[in-house]
Structures are given as structure tokens and as C-alpha cells.
Amino acid sequence: MTKRAYFGTDGIRGPANKHPMTAEVALRVGLAAGKLFRSSSDRRHLVVIGKDTRLSGYMIEPALVAGFASVGMDVRLFGPLPTPAVAMMTRSMRADLGVMISASHNSFGDNGIKLFGPDGYKLSDQRELEIEAHMDEGLQEGLAAPRELGRVRRIDDAQARYVEILKATYPRHMSLNGLRVVIDCANGAAYKVAPTALYELGAEVIEIGVTPDGTNINDECGSTHPKAMAAAVKEFRADIGIALDGDADRLVICDEKGVAVDGDQIMAIIAKAWAESGRLTGGGVVATVMSNLGLERFLGKLDLKLERTQVGDRYVMEKMRQGGFNLGGEQSGHVILSDVSTTGDGMIAALQVLAVMVKSGKPMSTLARQFEPAPQKLENVRFSSGKPLENVEVKKAIADAEEKLKGTGRLVIRASGTEPLIRIMAEGDDEVLVGKLVKELVGVVKKAAA
């Protein structure tokens, strides 16, 4: 595949006000994407833009708006809204393009730009390459005439629309009455919509991570720091805890004892319930190479298959569309329910788990352990430059480790698409061997990255 200059595995992302996350690059994205998505000159073209709560959103948003408006695209601004909501609104408002300004689970110092096509799905690699080809053109090329400039306005009811969409995904004949739910919104995009949806469905809601100040998104809260959720669950004797990330496209759950439940177990809960009700399509679930071997074995016992993809919910979605699957996701908590959403949606996934809880009458601690995970070890090695995975010693160490795990486990080593990290994961039936191999590989990669 052609090397991309700006786009990674999930849009453009990086430290705010440093290339490529600068106002100039955002302007160029608006110019380039606007030119590409103006399919004809006989009608107005529309782009919708949402964002999370990062301070740098105030820099990126107007730069994007300037780019789009200058090539003749009308712009509608949602303000803080989850990524999946922006994807849905792109389609429901018949926009030509949707944009989300967010760096998801990263700290406030980072930001990113994600793009959705008119169908609400993330753009393909090829489409992103076409945008990149236009981004390095002169800023004066392809501009609209003064009378054809885009018009810009805010959509004040965007959050209310999304709350109604969330509520509609929960079974109509059921409610959350009697359930005490902790919701941690990571001081991010869902800080208003998530608690509102839960409350209006009948739950007693304990809110944390709902006071964004521009710099506290994902800061010791949310799905990347589930201890805050777990502590609140125990303090308020809640039935379940739900922690979203900064743009609310992923989640982590904990049971009433404060024990965390990852994306693999969440997919297992939903898959079993949907298979029993005849709702599951495609004959199984789509997940990435990072999902636990235990999930694959669990699905096998239900005569369901696990289809694996490379890391990135966009690739999960592509495989789901190809194979007719309506459930897929990542161990990290991206869960895609394609009957109702075109990308990962933490709240919609949480509501499906809550529906299983209510219908079964079982506590979350009983539902949470659908399968016994195979021993799995994941470590990250940070690097500043170069390509450690192309090092000869690293390649040899990987080959040796794969040989030792042959038939009893798996090894996944990859460069992160969003951070300068090498992710090293091993899993297998022998926990001691798994730990030993990861430790050895970390040492070799660190040496190559030094």
C-alpha cells in the first residue's frame, strides 16, 4: 500500500499545534476533502463537524470550517458530540462528508481528525490517499467564487437527537428501573448525552467525568483509567459501571464488585444473547488479531466463528460489511453493532449489555465471565525514530518466539498507528512461557529502538 503522509489507522492524529495537527493542516484537509466531495455544481454541498472537549478543538474546528467554506461547502457544527453520533448524523442529515475532531483515548495534548463518507462509514484507505494528493496543492487552487462560498451554522439540537437514537436501541418493552449505574464520561464528548440517555431509560445514574475543562479529557478517568469507575461502583453500591473514552466510541464495563470487563467479554455477552434470539448475522463475530484466544474458543462452542482483521475498527467494519456480520469489535472496547451504527459506539454497546442484565435478572458479575481468557501478555515499547521491527535481531527473535508458541498460542507484534509505540503481545496456554517470550522480545526491541 502507498505510504500515507498524514493519515494513520484512525484518521490524522498527533500532538496539537505540531505537524500534522496544526491549523494549517486542518485548513488543507478542509480544502482537499471539500474539493473531492463536491460531486457536482448543481446543488449545495454539506459537511457536518463534531468534536470532543479538548482545548485544541477551538483551533482545529475554525481552520476546517475555513477550508470547507472556501471551496463552497456549507458547514453544520454540532459542538461536543461522540464520534458515532457524528457518523450517524452525517447519514441522517444527507451530508456529503462528516468530520470528528478528536484523539479518542489519548491525553488532551493530542488531537485528531476523522472523516466519514455520506454513508456514515469511515473513509477507505484509497479515499484518504485521494485527499492527501490534494492537500499539498497550492492554497489558492479550486476556491469558490464569492457568491458560492459555504454557509456555516450550529445545530443546537444535535445532542438531543443522539439521545433519542440511543434510547431507541434499547428494547422498547424494557426499562432500567431499579438499576443503579455509574457512568464515567472521561470528561469527553459524551458528558451530556450518556447520563441523559441512561436517566431517561429509568436508571439511577451516578455521573463521573462530566466536568470537562479543555485539559482533563481522559485524565485519570474514562475507559483508559477504569479504577475511577470501579471505585465509584463500590462507593455507591452500583449494579454496573460504564466507562467511555474521550470520543465515546469505546467502553469498558465493571461489575458490581468493581471487576473490569473488557471488549472481548462484552462481545461474548452480546453474541450469545443475539445468537439465542436469532438476531446475530454472519454466523459469528469479527474481531482483530488482538482479541483473546478464549473468545475464539467460546464462540466455537456455540458453533459461531471468529473472523480476525488487522487492528483498527475501520478494518473490523470492512470485514463485517463483506461477510454480513452485525457484531464486531476490539478487545480495547470498540464494539460495532452494525444494525444501528456504522462505527464503534460505547453507549449502544453498553445498552445491549444492560438489556441482557435486565432480561436475565443476573448480576453483572455472573455475566461478565463468559469465557476463561487464555493467558495473554501485552507490553509497549516507545521509540523516537527509525523502524525497530525491520531490525535483523528483532526479526530473528520474533521468528524464534513464534516457533516456541506453535500450535499452543499466538504472537502479535505491530507498530501502533496512533502513537510511537511497538506493541508486543503473546498469548497461549502456558502462562509462564507467554510472560518469558514477551519479556525477551521487549528487551530485543528496546535495544533496537535505542
ZAMARGU-4260 file (C-alpha; in steps of 0.2 Angstrom, whole numbers, plus 5000, padded with zeros to 4 digits):
<rodrens>
0) 5000/5000/5000 | 5006/5018/4996 | 5014/5026/5011 | 5002/5039/5018 | 5009/5056/5023
5) 4995/5062/5035 | 4983/5048/5039 | 4986/5034/5051 | 4975/5019/5056 | 4962/5031/5063
10) 4962/5047/5053 | 4975/5061/5056 | 4982/5062/5074 | 4996/5069/5084 | 5001/5082/5097
15) 4991/5098/5095 | 4999/5113/5086 | 5013/5102/5080 | 5013/5094/5062 | 5002/5086/5057
20) 4990/5093/5070 | 4991/5111/5065 | 4979/5124/5060 | 4987/5124/5043 | 4985/5105/5040
25) 4967/5106/5046 | 4964/5120/5033 | 4972/5109/5020 | 4960/5095/5025 | 4945/5106/5023
30) 4951/5112/5006 | 4956/5095/4999 | 4941/5085/5006 | 4929/5099/5001 | 4936/5098/4983
35) 4934/5079/4982 | 4917/5078/4989 | 4909/5092/4978 | 4902/5079/4966 | 4893/5092/4956
40) 4890/5111/4954 | 4871/5110/4953 | 4867/5109/4972 | 4874/5115/4988 | 4886/5103/4997
45) 4886/5099/5016 | 4899/5094/5029 | 4895/5091/5047 | 4908/5093/5061 | 4908/5087/5078
50) 4922/5087/5092 | 4926/5081/5109 | 4931/5093/5123 | 4949/5096/5120 | 4956/5114/5121
55) 4964/5112/5104 | 4947/5109/5096 | 4945/5128/5096 | 4960/5129/5085 | 4956/5114/5073
60) 4937/5117/5071 | 4938/5135/5063 | 4953/5130/5052 | 4942/5116/5045 | 4927/5127/5043
65) 4938/5140/5033 | 4944/5126/5022 | 4927/5119/5018 | 4918/5136/5016 | 4932/5142/5005
70) 4928/5128/4992 | 4910/5131/4993 | 4904/5118/5005 | 4891/5123/5018 | 4895/5118/5036
75) 4885/5112/5051 | 4893/5112/5068 | 4887/5100/5082 | 4899/5105/5096 | 4904/5091/5108
80) 4897/5075/5102 | 4903/5057/5102 | 4911/5050/5086 | 4897/5038/5082 | 4884/5051/5083
85) 4893/5062/5070 | 4894/5046/5059 | 4875/5044/5061 | 4871/5062/5058 | 4882/5063/5043
90) 4870/5050/5035 | 4853/5056/5043 | 4857/5074/5038 | 4861/5068/5020 | 4878/5077/5021
95) 4892/5074/5009 | 4905/5072/5022 | 4906/5070/5041 | 4921/5076/5052 | 4925/5072/5070
100) 4939/5082/5079 | 4946/5070/5092 | 4961/5060/5098 | 4949/5047/5106 | 4958/5039/5121
105) 4974/5050/5120 | 4978/5064/5133 | 4972/5082/5130 | 4988/5087/5122 | 4984/5077/5106
110) 4970/5079/5094 | 4965/5071/5078 | 4953/5072/5063 | 4942/5058/5057 | 4932/5058/5041
115) 4916/5049/5037 | 4908/5047/5020 | 4890/5051/5016 | 4885/5033/5021 | 4892/5036/5038
120) 4907/5024/5037 | 4925/5029/5039 | 4933/5033/5023 | 4943/5019/5014 | 4962/5020/5013
125) 4961/5024/4995 | 4949/5039/4998 | 4961/5046/5011 | 4975/5044/4999 | 4965/5055/4986
130) 4963/5068/5000 | 4981/5068/5003 | 4985/5071/4985 | 4975/5087/4986 | 4982/5093/5002
135) 4999/5098/4996 | 4992/5108/4982 | 4993/5127/4982 | 4981/5135/4994 | 4974/5146/4980
140) 4968/5132/4969 | 4950/5127/4967 | 4942/5141/4978 | 4924/5146/4976 | 4918/5162/4969
145) 4912/5175/4982 | 4894/5171/4979 | 4897/5152/4980 | 4906/5152/4997 | 4899/5140/5010
150) 4887/5145/5024 | 4891/5140/5042 | 4879/5137/5056 | 4877/5127/5073 | 4865/5113/5075
155) 4858/5116/5093 | 4848/5100/5095 | 4862/5088/5089 | 4864/5081/5107 | 4845/5078/5109
160) 4844/5069/5093 | 4858/5057/5098 | 4850/5054/5115 | 4834/5048/5106 | 4844/5037/5094
165) 4852/5029/5110 | 4836/5026/5118 | 4828/5018/5103 | 4842/5005/5103 | 4836/4998/5120
170) 4822/4986/5119 | 4805/4995/5119 | 4796/4984/5132 | 4810/4985/5145 | 4817/4999/5156
175) 4832/5002/5168 | 4821/5005/5183 | 4829/4998/5199 | 4847/4998/5191 | 4860/5010/5199
180) 4873/5014/5185 | 4889/5023/5186 | 4894/5031/5170 | 4911/5039/5168 | 4912/5050/5153
185) 4930/5053/5153 | 4927/5072/5153 | 4924/5070/5135 | 4912/5071/5121 | 4898/5061/5129
190) 4897/5071/5146 | 4880/5076/5142 | 4872/5063/5131 | 4877/5047/5140 | 4870/5052/5158
195) 4854/5059/5150 | 4850/5043/5140 | 4853/5032/5155 | 4842/5043/5166 | 4828/5044/5153
200) 4828/5025/5152 | 4824/5024/5170 | 4841/5021/5178 | 4848/5029/5194 | 4863/5037/5187
205) 4880/5041/5196 | 4890/5053/5185 | 4908/5055/5185 | 4920/5063/5172 | 4907/5075/5167
210) 4916/5092/5170 | 4927/5095/5155 | 4938/5110/5156 | 4948/5108/5140 | 4963/5099/5148
215) 4956/5085/5159 | 4949/5073/5145 | 4954/5055/5149 | 4964/5062/5164 | 4963/5048/5177
220) 4946/5044/5171 | 4936/5035/5157 | 4940/5018/5149 | 4959/5020/5149 | 4958/5023/5168
225) 4944/5011/5174 | 4949/5012/5193 | 4939/5028/5194 | 4923/5019/5188 | 4927/5004/5199
230) 4929/5015/5215 | 4913/5024/5211 | 4903/5007/5209 | 4909/5001/5226 | 4906/5018/5235
235) 4888/5019/5228 | 4885/5001/5228 | 4880/5002/5210 | 4875/4987/5199 | 4886/4991/5185
240) 4900/5003/5179 | 4902/5010/5162 | 4917/5020/5157 | 4918/5028/5140 | 4934/5036/5131
245) 4936/5054/5126 | 4925/5052/5110 | 4914/5038/5117 | 4917/5026/5103 | 4924/5013/5115
250) 4919/5007/5133 | 4925/4997/5147 | 4912/4989/5160 | 4914/4984/5178 | 4903/4973/5188
255) 4895/4977/5205 | 4911/4971/5213 | 4922/4983/5203 | 4930/4970/5192 | 4933/4976/5174
260) 4925/4968/5159 | 4935/4971/5143 | 4929/4972/5125 | 4931/4953/5122 | 4919/4948/5136
265) 4907/4962/5131 | 4906/4955/5113 | 4904/4937/5120 | 4889/4943/5131 | 4881/4951/5116
270) 4885/4937/5104 | 4877/4924/5115 | 4861/4934/5118 | 4859/4938/5099 | 4863/4921/5094
275) 4849/4914/5105 | 4837/4927/5099 | 4841/4924/5081 | 4847/4942/5079 | 4866/4938/5076
280) 4870/4938/5057 | 4885/4932/5048 | 4887/4916/5058 | 4899/4924/5071 | 4909/4939/5076
285) 4923/4950/5068 | 4937/4955/5079 | 4955/4960/5077 | 4971/4950/5080 | 4972/4957/5097
290) 4956/4948/5103 | 4959/4934/5116 | 4960/4916/5110 | 4947/4912/5124 | 4934/4922/5114
295) 4938/4911/5098 | 4936/4895/5108 | 4920/4902/5117 | 4912/4906/5100 | 4917/4889/5093
300) 4907/4880/5107 | 4892/4890/5101 | 4895/4885/5083 | 4900/4903/5079 | 4916/4908/5070
305) 4928/4922/5074 | 4934/4932/5059 | 4950/4942/5063 | 4957/4958/5055 | 4971/4970/5057
310) 4970/4982/5072 | 4958/4997/5069 | 4939/4997/5070 | 4938/5003/5052 | 4945/4986/5046
315) 4933/4977/5058 | 4919/4986/5049 | 4925/4982/5032 | 4926/4964/5036 | 4908/4965/5044
320) 4901/4973/5028 | 4910/4960/5017 | 4903/4945/5027 | 4886/4951/5033 | 4891/4951/5051
325) 4882/4963/5063 | 4893/4961/5078 | 4912/4965/5079 | 4924/4975/5089 | 4941/4976/5098
330) 4947/4970/5114 | 4950/4988/5119 | 4932/4991/5119 | 4927/4997/5102 | 4911/4987/5099
335) 4902/4989/5082 | 4883/4984/5081 | 4880/4987/5063 | 4861/4986/5063 | 4861/5003/5072
340) 4878/5011/5070 | 4892/5012/5057 | 4907/5013/5069 | 4911/5008/5087 | 4898/5016/5099
345) 4902/5014/5118 | 4884/5018/5124 | 4875/5007/5111 | 4886/4993/5117 | 4883/4997/5135
350) 4864/4997/5132 | 4864/4980/5124 | 4874/4973/5140 | 4861/4981/5151 | 4847/4973/5141
355) 4855/4956/5144 | 4856/4960/5163 | 4838/4966/5164 | 4831/4951/5154 | 4841/4938/5163
360) 4839/4945/5180 | 4858/4940/5184 | 4871/4952/5192 | 4885/4958/5180 | 4897/4948/5190
365) 4889/4932/5184 | 4888/4938/5166 | 4905/4946/5165 | 4915/4929/5164 | 4908/4922/5148
370) 4924/4913/5145 | 4941/4910/5153 | 4954/4920/5144 | 4969/4912/5138 | 4985/4919/5147
375) 4989/4935/5137 | 5003/4947/5140 | 5004/4964/5131 | 5018/4977/5133 | 5023/4993/5123
380) 5040/4999/5119 | 5041/5018/5115 | 5053/5023/5101 | 5058/5040/5095 | 5064/5036/5077
385) 5068/5023/5065 | 5059/5006/5061 | 5064/4994/5075 | 5053/4980/5068 | 5065/4980/5052
390) 5080/4976/5063 | 5088/4959/5059 | 5089/4954/5078 | 5071/4959/5081 | 5066/4948/5066
395) 5076/4933/5072 | 5069/4935/5090 | 5051/4936/5083 | 5054/4920/5072 | 5061/4911/5087
400) 5046/4916/5098 | 5033/4910/5085 | 5041/4893/5084 | 5040/4891/5103 | 5022/4895/5103
405) 5017/4885/5088 | 5001/4876/5090 | 4998/4882/5108 | 4996/4901/5106 | 4999/4917/5096
410) 5011/4931/5094 | 5006/4949/5088 | 5019/4962/5086 | 5015/4978/5077 | 5018/4997/5077
415) 5004/5007/5084 | 4995/5018/5071 | 4992/5032/5083 | 5007/5033/5094 | 5026/5030/5093
420) 5025/5013/5101 | 5029/4995/5096 | 5015/4984/5104 | 5021/4966/5109 | 5008/4953/5113
425) 5009/4935/5116 | 4996/4923/5122 | 4995/4904/5124 | 4990/4890/5136 | 5007/4891/5145
430) 5007/4907/5155 | 5025/4906/5161 | 5031/4904/5143 | 5020/4919/5137 | 5027/4930/5150
435) 5045/4924/5146 | 5043/4927/5127 | 5036/4945/5129 | 5050/4949/5142 | 5063/4943/5129
440) 5055/4952/5115 | 5054/4968/5124 | 5072/4968/5128 | 5077/4965/5110 | 5065/4979/5103
445) 5071/4991/5116 | 5089/4988/5111 | 5084/4991/5093 | 5075/5006/5097 | 5088/5014/5107
</rodrens>
